Amino acid sequence: MLGLGDNSPLLLEDRIKMLTRELNGAREEIEKLQKFNHDMDRELADTGAELAETIVKLNEVTRRLENSEDERKSLIMELDSLNDQIDKHEQFMKGLLKLLKSSSNIS
């Protein structure tokens, strides 16, 4: 702290210059922090938008997988049905072959 004898205009002027430099330095720091804050706000907004896009895509893929699972089950049921039909045709053909063999033995 300055004593009473330290109130000369030259010392006060030096002190004002020093305080002005410190104030200007603090102002620059505040401006840097404001810019950083602005940049972070923009980055957060961009990240939020990307996250929302990712969620939409994830939901779409999930829906497609569910549809694929449903379709896979449907195709398996259809294949089972076709297999059953083939079995019926095979049994019919075997029966027809037996009938042909037995009728050829008759004549």
Order of alpha helices (4+ residues) and beta strands (2+ residues): alpha
